[in-house]
Each structure stands twice: as C-alpha cells, then as structure tokens.
Amino acid sequence: MEDWETVSRGHTEAVVRRSPDGLAYAKTGVGMIRDELADERDRLEWLAGVGLPAPAVLDWADDDGSATLTTASLPGVPLSELPGSSVPVAARALGEFLARLHGVPRERCPFERWLAVTVPLARVRAEEGLVDADDFDEGRAGRSVDEVLADLLAGRPRAEQLEMADLVVCHGDACLPNFLADPETLAITGMVDVGRLGVADRHVDLALATRSMSDATLNPAYGPDAASATLTAYGRDADPWRLDFYQLLDELL
C-alpha cells in the first residue's frame, strides 16, 4: 500500500488511505482504534446481508495489535460536500433513508447500542480523561466534562423509560459526511463509518443528523430548514427533549 494516498476522513483517529484507482479505502489503527475497526468490520459484514448500501469488506489484516480494514469505495459524494442548491432534496433523501434503516427488524441486528451500553461507555471515557471539553457543541461550550456527565446521568432514567418504545437499528453517527448521494439524482447511495451501528432509540440518529445540519461552521450549506425537512421526510414526530439528550450523550462518546 505504499502508493496509496493518505486522506483526511471524518473524525476517525485511524490512518485512512485511498487506493490509486480510488476504488478502495484502508483504515489502520492500534489499541482502541483497532477495536473500533473490528466493530466496523462486523457491522459492514452484517449490513451486506440486509440489503442496505454500505462498503463491502475487501480485507482484514490484524498483526500484533495493529489492524487494517480495507473496504470498497461507494459511488456518490458525502452530503456535506453538496452545493446549497442540492440541500432541500438531499435533506429529504436523508430523512427517507433513515426511515428505511430504522425499518429493518431490530430482532435481526446483533449489535446493542441502547443506553445500558452507551451511558457506561460515556462515563468511562469521561472519567479516564478521553473527552475533549474544547470540542463541545456551542450550547455546552465552557462547561466541564464532569458537568456534562452529571447532566447525562440525571437524564438517563427518563431516557431509558422512553427508549423502550423506539428501539430500532440506528447508524449511531448519523452526521452528514457519513452518507453519500448521487450528485445528479441526490438519491442516497450508501452510508459509511458504521462502527456505532446497533439497536438504539431512533432519536440517536435524528439528533446527530439534525445537529450536523444545523452546525453552520461544519455544514454552512444546510441549516435549521434542512433539519426540519429531514424530520418531515422521516415521517414520524421527534421528541425535542430526546434530541437534546442524545446530542448531550454524543459529547462524551
């Protein structure tokens, strides 16, 4: 892979490279990143059997704690790279795609991402100093990790009571760069970075998708109107309290 180009992709800490012909990507990581790559590999292999578009796994190499996951490229461009003129249609397409993903029978999914799994993970990350408070959303800027964790734990009982009626198969990190679309038709061509995929409250995906769209710094072509269009196309009401709660949870993951 000496002639593969190193690229910047999303917020992953893995080293990401693209093949010279652009038909494959390889992610390499050690330690915790190696474990995250294994999670992504398992989920991609599962997705291949349920008819949802995601990269095919081409190879998995694991040597002495350093692992490399090689996947096929998907057609299309990330939603975050579309021009403003495409946003209204793309926002609706994302809502429809999330509804399709959430419609997969959850009994078929072997991966668990409900609060009994994610809150303890968030707590460990906070207590071990793995959370960067400087990266908090604007609404939580200036707050400490301990304060955000306290808010999360205070809201957990209510969120756990509510999630039981809304458990679906979620992407888990439904920000705009993780969904690709045909630049002409704006149909969603697939999803990437699926290491957090699993059964969770549907508001996990809705919260992160709408936050991604509303962040003028990251995605200035979108905005609140695009977020509303996604929720409308999704076809089910969203609970504002849970949207905020799952955005809060993501600060610590």
C-alpha positions as CSV (number, residue, x, y, z in Angstrom):
1,M,0.0,0.0,0.0
2,E,3.0,2.3,-0.4
3,D,1.4,4.1,-3.3
4,W,-2.0,4.6,-1.5
5,E,-2.8,8.2,-0.7
6,T,-3.4,9.2,2.9
7,V,-6.6,11.1,3.3
8,S,-8.5,13.0,6.0
9,R,-11.9,11.5,6.6
10,G,-14.4,12.4,9.3
11,H,-13.3,12.4,13.0
12,T,-11.6,9.0,13.0
13,E,-8.2,8.6,14.6
14,A,-7.4,5.8,12.3
15,V,-4.9,6.3,9.4
16,V,-7.1,6.4,6.3
17,R,-5.6,5.7,2.8
18,R,-7.2,5.6,-0.7
19,S,-6.1,3.3,-3.4
20,P,-4.5,4.9,-6.6
21,D,-7.7,4.0,-8.6
22,G,-10.0,5.3,-5.9
23,L,-11.9,2.0,-5.7
24,A,-10.8,1.1,-2.1
25,Y,-10.1,2.6,1.3
26,A,-7.9,1.2,4.1
27,K,-8.1,2.2,7.7
28,T,-5.3,1.3,10.1
29,G,-5.3,1.6,13.9
30,V,-3.9,0.2,17.1
31,G,-5.3,-0.3,20.6
32,M,-8.8,1.2,21.0
33,I,-8.8,2.2,17.3
34,R,-8.1,-1.4,16.3
35,D,-11.1,-2.4,18.4
36,E,-13.3,0.2,16.7
37,L,-12.2,-1.0,13.3
38,A,-13.2,-4.6,14.3
39,D,-16.6,-3.2,15.3
40,E,-16.9,-1.5,11.9
41,R,-15.9,-4.7,10.0
42,D,-18.5,-6.8,11.8
43,R,-21.3,-4.3,11.1
44,L,-20.3,-4.0,7.4
45,E,-20.5,-7.7,7.1
46,W,-23.9,-7.8,8.7
47,L,-25.2,-4.9,6.5
48,A,-24.2,-6.9,3.4
49,G,-26.9,-9.4,4.3
50,V,-29.8,-7.0,4.9
51,G,-29.7,-5.1,1.6
52,L,-28.6,-1.7,2.9
53,P,-25.9,0.1,0.9
54,A,-22.6,0.2,2.7
55,P,-18.9,-0.5,1.7
56,A,-18.1,-4.1,1.1
57,V,-15.3,-5.6,3.2
58,L,-12.3,-6.5,1.0
59,D,-9.8,-7.5,3.6
60,W,-9.0,-7.6,7.3
61,A,-5.4,-7.8,8.5
62,D,-4.6,-8.0,12.2
63,D,-1.0,-8.2,13.2
64,D,0.3,-7.6,16.7
65,G,-2.5,-5.3,17.8
66,S,-2.4,-3.2,14.6
67,A,-5.3,-3.8,12.3
68,T,-6.2,-2.7,8.8
69,L,-9.7,-2.7,7.4
70,T,-9.9,-2.5,3.6
71,T,-13.3,-1.7,2.1
72,A,-14.6,-0.9,-1.4
73,S,-15.5,2.6,-2.3
74,L,-19.1,3.7,-2.7
75,P,-20.4,5.8,-5.5
76,G,-21.5,9.3,-4.8
77,V,-20.3,12.2,-2.7
78,P,-20.8,12.9,1.0
79,L,-23.9,15.0,1.8
80,S,-21.6,17.5,3.5
81,E,-20.0,18.3,0.1
82,L,-23.1,19.0,-1.9
83,P,-23.8,22.6,-3.1
84,G,-26.5,24.6,-1.4
85,S,-28.8,24.2,-4.4
86,S,-29.0,20.5,-3.7
87,V,-29.7,20.8,0.0
88,P,-33.5,20.7,0.0
89,V,-33.7,17.5,-1.9
90,A,-30.7,15.9,-0.1
91,A,-32.2,16.7,3.3
92,R,-35.4,14.9,2.4
93,A,-33.5,12.0,0.9
94,L,-31.6,11.6,4.2
95,G,-34.9,11.5,6.2
96,E,-36.3,8.8,3.9
97,F,-33.1,6.8,4.1
98,L,-33.1,6.9,7.9
99,A,-36.7,5.7,7.9
100,R,-35.6,2.8,5.7
101,L,-32.7,2.0,8.0
102,H,-34.9,2.2,11.1
103,G,-37.4,-0.1,9.4
104,V,-35.0,-3.1,9.4
105,P,-36.4,-5.5,12.0
106,R,-34.4,-4.9,15.1
107,E,-34.5,-8.6,16.0
108,R,-32.2,-9.2,13.1
109,C,-29.5,-6.9,14.5
110,P,-26.9,-8.5,16.9
111,F,-25.4,-5.2,17.9
112,E,-26.5,-3.3,21.0
113,R,-26.2,0.5,21.4
114,W,-29.1,1.3,23.8
115,L,-28.4,3.4,26.9
116,A,-27.4,0.4,29.1
117,V,-24.4,0.1,26.7
118,T,-23.6,3.7,25.8
119,V,-24.0,5.5,29.1
120,P,-21.5,3.4,30.9
121,L,-19.1,3.8,27.9
122,A,-19.6,7.6,28.1
123,R,-18.9,7.5,31.8
124,V,-15.7,5.6,31.5
125,R,-14.5,7.9,28.7
126,A,-15.3,10.9,30.9
127,E,-13.6,9.5,34.0
128,E,-10.5,8.4,32.1
129,G,-9.9,11.8,30.5
130,L,-10.8,10.8,27.0
131,V,-13.3,13.6,26.4
132,D,-12.2,16.9,25.0
133,A,-14.3,19.7,26.5
134,D,-13.0,22.1,24.0
135,D,-14.9,20.2,21.3
136,F,-18.3,20.5,23.0
137,D,-21.2,22.0,20.9
138,E,-21.8,25.7,21.1
139,G,-24.7,25.2,23.6
140,R,-22.3,23.5,26.0
141,A,-19.1,25.4,25.4
142,G,-17.3,26.4,28.6
143,R,-18.8,23.5,30.6
144,S,-16.7,20.9,32.2
145,V,-16.7,17.2,31.3
146,D,-18.0,16.4,34.8
147,E,-20.9,18.9,34.4
148,V,-21.9,17.3,31.1
149,L,-21.6,13.8,32.6
150,A,-23.8,14.9,35.6
151,D,-26.5,16.1,33.2
152,L,-26.3,12.9,31.2
153,L,-26.7,10.7,34.4
154,A,-29.6,12.9,35.6
155,G,-31.5,12.4,32.3
156,R,-30.8,8.7,32.0
157,P,-33.8,7.4,33.9
158,R,-36.2,9.4,31.7
159,A,-34.4,8.5,28.5
160,E,-34.3,4.8,29.4
161,Q,-38.0,4.7,30.0
162,L,-38.7,6.4,26.7
163,E,-36.3,4.4,24.6
164,M,-38.2,1.1,25.1
165,A,-40.9,2.1,22.6
166,D,-38.5,3.5,20.0
167,L,-35.7,0.9,19.7
168,V,-34.6,0.5,16.0
169,V,-31.5,-0.3,14.0
170,C,-29.5,3.0,14.1
171,H,-26.4,4.2,12.3
172,G,-25.2,5.6,15.5
173,D,-23.2,8.5,14.0
174,A,-25.6,10.0,11.5
175,C,-23.7,13.2,10.6
176,L,-23.7,14.4,7.0
177,P,-20.2,13.1,6.0
178,N,-21.3,9.6,6.7
179,F,-24.0,9.5,4.0
180,L,-23.3,9.6,0.3
181,A,-25.6,10.7,-2.5
182,D,-25.6,10.7,-6.3
183,P,-24.7,14.3,-7.2
184,E,-27.2,14.3,-10.0
185,T,-30.3,12.5,-8.7
186,L,-29.4,13.2,-5.0
187,A,-30.5,9.6,-4.1
188,I,-28.6,8.2,-1.1
189,T,-26.0,5.7,-2.4
190,G,-24.9,4.4,0.9
191,M,-23.5,5.0,4.4
192,V,-20.0,4.8,5.8
193,D,-18.3,4.8,9.2
194,V,-20.8,2.4,10.8
195,G,-18.8,1.3,13.8
196,R,-21.5,2.6,16.1
197,L,-24.4,0.9,14.3
198,G,-26.8,-1.0,16.6
199,V,-30.1,-1.2,18.2
200,A,-30.9,2.1,19.9
201,D,-33.6,4.8,20.3
202,R,-34.3,6.2,16.8
203,H,-33.6,9.7,18.3
204,V,-29.9,8.8,18.3
205,D,-29.8,9.2,14.5
206,L,-32.3,12.1,14.3
207,A,-30.3,14.0,17.0
208,L,-27.0,13.7,15.2
209,A,-28.4,14.3,11.7
210,T,-30.2,17.5,12.7
211,R,-27.2,18.7,14.8
212,S,-24.9,18.2,11.8
213,M,-27.2,20.1,9.5
214,S,-27.7,23.0,12.0
215,D,-23.9,23.5,12.6
216,A,-23.1,26.5,10.4
217,T,-19.4,26.0,11.0
218,L,-19.3,22.5,9.7
219,N,-22.1,22.5,7.1
220,P,-23.0,26.1,6.2
221,A,-25.0,25.0,3.1
222,Y,-27.6,23.4,5.3
223,G,-29.2,24.9,8.4
224,P,-32.4,24.6,10.5
225,D,-34.7,24.5,7.5
226,A,-32.8,21.5,6.1
227,A,-33.0,19.8,9.5
228,S,-36.8,20.3,9.6
229,A,-37.0,18.9,6.1
230,T,-35.2,15.7,7.1
231,L,-37.5,15.2,10.1
232,T,-40.6,15.8,7.9
233,A,-39.4,13.3,5.3
234,Y,-38.6,10.8,8.1
235,G,-42.3,10.6,8.6
236,R,-42.5,10.4,12.4
237,D,-42.6,13.0,15.1
238,A,-39.4,13.6,17.0
239,D,-39.2,14.4,20.8
240,P,-37.2,17.6,21.3
241,W,-36.1,16.5,24.8
242,R,-34.6,13.3,23.4
243,L,-32.9,15.1,20.5
244,D,-31.1,17.2,23.1
245,F,-30.4,14.3,25.3
246,Y,-28.7,12.2,22.6
247,Q,-26.7,15.2,21.4
248,L,-25.6,15.5,25.0
249,L,-24.6,11.8,25.1
250,D,-22.6,12.2,21.9
251,E,-20.4,14.8,23.5
252,L,-18.9,12.1,25.7
253,L,-18.6,9.3,23.1
